[in-house]
Amino acid sequence: MNIGMTFFGQMISFAILVWVTMKFIWPPLNRAIEERQKKIAEGLAAADRSQKDLAQAQEKINELLREARTQANEIIDQAHTHANQIVEIARNEAVVEATKQKELAMVEIEASTNRAREELRKQVSMLAVSGAERLLKREINADAHKVLLDELASEI
């Protein structure tokens, strides 16, 4: 065996192997690597877009929260104002109702006082008639002397 021939045979085998690899194996492998690189680049770009979208969404959420808090505070202030108005209206209505009740009570007291006075006048006139009857020792007819008794009751 000749070393030169073996070496030359190995070189030709190696060259054929390199040529087959370059012709049939290397292009699909290169395409696969390039596709993988594109997918990775697209994934990184999508991740960057997602980060930007997330930051924008977070800012929008913060803005919406600020608006919601502002609106909530306004609603609370309106509710307090409305509650104070309702309390004031109720207070005014209570004062009006108390005044009406007081006036009704005063009218009723006045009527009761007048009734009591009339009743007292009648009793005094009956006592006066009774006293006069005893003094005169005769009976006075109340129906016959009604005008006189009414006049006496009004004077008392």
C-alpha positions in Angstrom: 0.0 0.0 0.0 1.2 3.2 -1.0 0.8 6.1 1.4 0.4 8.6 -1.4 -2.5 6.8 -2.9 -4.2 6.3 0.4 -3.7 9.9 1.1 -4.9 10.9 -2.4 -8.0 8.6 -2.0 -8.8 10.1 1.4 -8.6 13.5 -0.1 -10.9 12.6 -2.9 -13.3 11.0 -0.4 -13.1 14.0 1.8 -13.7 16.4 -1.2 -16.7 14.3 -2.3 -18.0 14.3 1.3 -17.6 18.1 1.4 -19.3 18.6 -2.0 -22.3 16.3 -1.0 -22.5 18.1 2.3 -22.4 21.5 0.6 -24.8 20.5 -2.1 -27.5 18.5 -0.2 -27.1 18.9 3.5 -25.8 22.5 4.0 -28.7 24.4 2.2 -31.6 22.8 4.2 -29.6 23.2 7.4 -28.9 26.9 6.5 -32.6 27.4 5.7 -33.5 25.9 9.0 -31.0 28.1 10.9 -32.2 31.2 9.0 -35.9 30.3 9.7 -35.1 29.8 13.4 -33.2 33.1 13.4 -36.3 34.8 11.8 -38.6 33.2 14.4 -36.4 34.3 17.2 -36.2 37.8 15.8 -39.9 37.9 15.4 -40.4 36.6 18.9 -38.1 39.3 20.3 -39.9 42.0 18.3 -43.2 40.7 19.5 -41.9 40.7 23.1 -40.8 44.3 22.6 -44.2 45.2 21.2 -45.8 43.4 24.1 -43.7 45.3 26.6 -44.7 48.6 24.9 -48.3 47.6 24.8 -48.2 46.5 28.4 -46.6 49.9 29.4 -49.3 51.7 27.4 -52.1 49.6 29.0 -50.6 50.2 32.4 -50.6 53.9 31.8 -54.2 53.8 30.5 -55.3 51.7 33.5 -53.6 54.3 35.8 -55.4 57.1 34.0 -58.7 55.3 34.2 -58.2 54.7 37.9 -57.4 58.4 38.5 -60.6 59.3 36.6 -62.6 56.7 38.5 -61.3 58.0 41.8 -62.1 61.6 40.8 -65.6 60.5 39.7 -66.0 58.6 43.0 -65.0 61.6 45.0 -67.4 63.8 43.0 -70.2 61.3 43.6 -69.4 61.1 47.3 -69.4 64.9 47.5 -72.7 65.1 45.7 -74.1 62.4 48.0 -73.0 64.4 51.1 -74.5 67.6 49.6 -77.7 65.7 48.8 -77.8 64.2 52.3 -77.3 67.6 53.9 -80.1 69.0 51.7 -82.4 66.1 52.7 -81.5 66.7 56.4 -82.2 70.4 56.0 -85.5 69.8 54.3 -86.5 67.3 57.0 -85.5 69.7 59.7 -87.6 72.5 58.1 -90.5 70.1 57.7 -90.2 69.1 61.3 -90.2 72.7 62.4 -93.2 73.4 60.3 -95.0 70.3 61.6 -94.0 71.3 65.2 -95.4 74.7 64.6 -98.7 73.3 63.2 -98.9 70.9 66.2 -98.3 73.7 68.6 -100.9 75.9 66.9 -103.4 72.9 67.0 -102.6 72.4 70.7 -103.1 76.1 71.4 -106.5 76.0 69.6 -107.4 72.9 71.5 -106.3 74.4 74.8 -108.3 77.6 74.0 -111.3 75.5 73.1 -111.0 73.5 76.3 -110.5 76.7 78.3 -113.7 78.1 76.7 -115.6 74.9 77.4 -114.4 74.9 81.0 -115.4 78.5 81.4 -118.9 77.8 80.0 -119.2 74.8 82.2 -118.1 76.8 85.2 -120.5 79.6 84.3 -123.3 77.1 84.1 -122.4 75.6 87.4 -122.1 79.1 89.0 -125.4 80.1 87.6 -127.0 76.8 88.9 -125.4 77.5 92.3 -126.7 81.1 92.2 -130.1 79.9 91.3 -130.0 77.3 94.0 -128.8 79.9 96.5 -131.4 82.3 95.4 -134.1 79.6 95.6 -133.0 78.9 99.2 -133.1 82.5 100.0 -136.5 83.0 98.5 -137.7 79.7 99.7 -139.4 79.1 96.5 -138.5 77.3 93.3 -137.4 79.3 90.3 -138.2 77.8 87.0 -135.0 77.6 84.9 -136.9 77.3 81.6 -139.0 80.4 82.4 -136.0 82.4 83.5 -133.5 81.1 80.9 -132.8 84.5 79.5 -132.1 85.9 82.9 -129.8 82.9 83.7 -127.9 83.3 80.4 -127.4 86.9 81.1 -126.2 86.1 84.6 -123.8 83.4 83.2 -122.4 85.9 80.7 -121.7 88.4 83.4 -119.9 85.9 85.4 
